[in-house]
C-alpha cells in the first residue's frame, strides 16, 4: 500500500493532468515561434523527456545595494511540478543579449558548505567571501565567487528584499546561489545548486494564464 505522501503526490499529478484542455494545446507550427519566455502560470512544457506544469510565476528585480533604486532588470522564477516524479522544480530565466535558463538541482543548508581550507562557513562569512572573491566547497566540489547583488522579489502583490551571492564551478556546469532574505525581523537563507538549461530543448505544450 502506498504511503500517504505518495498517494497525495499521485492525486496532485492526476488532478493537474486533468486541467490540460485540448483548446489550450500549442500546435506544431505555433510551437516553433515560442520560447521559454512564453511559459505562464498553468502552462505545460516538456524538457528532456519530463513534463512540467507551471504552478507559480514570480520575479526578481535587481536594485542598488541599499534596495532603494530599482534597475529594471528582471529574473523570472517558475515554480513547476514534474508530472513524472512529483517533485517541485524551479526554473529561472533572464534575457541579457540572449535567453538564459537554469533549473534547481538541490536544496542545501550552511552545514553543507566549507571554505577552501575545509572549515565550516556561515552567514557571517558571506560578505568577506564576496570581498575576497573566495571559494565555497560542497562535498569536495569547488564553487568560485561570480557575483553578489541586491534585488526585490515580487510574489503577487508582496515585495521582499533578497541579497544574492552567486558562485559557479570550474566548468560552469553548476551554480551555487545563497539568498539572504530580510524583512521578517531576522535574515533567512535559501541555498541551492542549479544548472544551465538549453532553451532550445524546452517545448511549450500548452498556453497558460497571461
Secondary structure as UniProt FT lines:
FT   HELIX           4..18
FT   HELIX           22..24
FT   HELIX           28..32
FT   HELIX           36..38
FT   STRAND          44..47
FT   TURN            48..49
FT   STRAND          50..63
FT   TURN            65..66
FT   STRAND          70..82
FT   TURN            83..85
FT   STRAND          88..95
FT   STRAND          99..108
FT   HELIX           110..112
FT   STRAND          113..114
FT   TURN            116..117
FT   HELIX           123..125
FT   HELIX           126..132
FT   STRAND          135..138
FT   TURN            139..140
FT   STRAND          141..155
FT   TURN            156..157
FT   STRAND          158..168
FT   TURN            170..171
FT   STRAND          175..182
FT   STRAND          188..197
FT   HELIX           199..201
FT   STRAND          202..206
//
